[in-house]
């Protein structure tokens, strides 16, 4: 008897594996993405779903933004090669329609959330175990951060997304199942606040927690007033946990010190000090060409016109001002920034059922805030994590007749 392979099942498994492997290996992630594309493009049933996904608002918004980025290659001050590389860097936007095509059924959304919540909780538990072991060792100089994910920023942000998965599953599940997801959430919170040193991670945790708790309580029927009071209380507890952690407190104190002393920072610069210099340069570049910018992939070439003749940290070249919005405005102008804003707004038009919308929009808000000091929409790990997540949880439930062999309609769980 010949066993028939289900391409939809294979593609879904590949997406779940990508989200897990992403925590450690970019090389293996790229290999799995390549295999996923082969399955998606090679299977008629998956292709039909993919075509249907292009009608969703967030996919249309991504297409519009990619169009602006592509047009910017034509007049790029960095040349067509740098422009194409920048456009290629935004390829992760394609994960939105792929996520929509594969996970529009609630039961598959929930299956993904379960795997992701358990996997991140297990990694967080191991992080905590190693943190405690190091903290109580005889030769330890005090609490030291532990990073098992690709880097400490990705670790904190991944754990926060895992925490959202736990919250959604707890909100949907019965009493017994709810305790399981609460138990999974505990090591995630502790690993972020006690054992990780990513300042962006602390910020994402607080923003995402506030919005996620507010949204979930509103979904449960609570009033806006009670929902906001409760979410404020929960976020305040999170902030106190961050402040109580020696690792987190040291990182925050260092950031404030670097911000105050950025004008006298050492020759090799500091993390916050260099950012302030880069932001000022970016604003200067935007002022010179405010409408359409310097062109896609032009940031290094454009910044080079400013730093010529400088010395010290202010002469540091960069391809990224560590602010997603300033980079887009510098390269694609205020027109490009406005289109990026429309792209972000398109996520608000997504209408998945139940609490999935809360899961998507809360994580998106976290990325929006932390990208004021980073480029987390376009970096590898953070971009893969975000756009696969949004594609999966924000996908509309389909009411169209499905391809042959696909369940007739998504059934609520």
Number of C-alpha atoms within 10 A of each C-alpha: 3 4 5 6 8 11 17 19 10 14 24 19 13 20 24 17 17 23 21 18 18 24 22 16 14 15 11 14 22 14 11 19 18 13 14 21 13 12 18 23 13 12 14 14 19 21 17 15 21 20 12 16 25 19 11 20 20 28 25 16 21 23 16 17 23 22 14 20 25 18 17 26 26 14 17 23 21 19 16 18 13 20 26 18 13 18 20 12 14 19 13 18 23 17 23 26 27 29 25 29 28 23 25 23 23 22 14 16 19 20 13 21 23 17 17 23 24 19 17 27 25 15 19 31 18 16 26 23 16 17 20 17 13 18 16 12 11 9 8 11 10 13 18 18 23 23 22 16 21 15 16 21 20 24 28 30 27 27 29 27 28 26 29 25 27 28 24 25 23 19 19 17 15 10 10 9 14 18 13 15 23 15 13 24 25 15 23 27 22 20 27 31 27 25 27 28 28 24 20 22 25 24 19 26 27 21 21 28 26 24 22 26 24 25 22 23 19 18 15 13 9 14 12 13 10 13 22 19 13 16 20 18 13 17 20 15 13 20 16 12 18 24 17 13 19 19 20 23 18 12 16 18 11 15 16 13 13 20 18 13 13 20 15 12 19 12 12 11 19 18 14 21 23 21 20 20 18 25 19 13 20 27 16 15 24 23 14 12 17 18 17 21 29 27 31 34 30 27 27 16 18 22 23 15 10 16 15 11 7 10 10 12 21 21 17 17 17 13 15 20 27 22 19 21 22 27 27 28 27 33 32 33 25 20 16 27 24 16 22 23 14 16 21 19 14 17 22 14 13 19 15 19 15 17 22 23 23 25 25 27 22 23 24 21 17 24 25 20 16 21 20 16 19 21 23 24 22 19 15 16 24 20 21 23 24 26 21 23 26 24 27 30 30 30 33 23 18 18 9 9 10 15 14 9 8 12 11 13 14 16 10 10 10
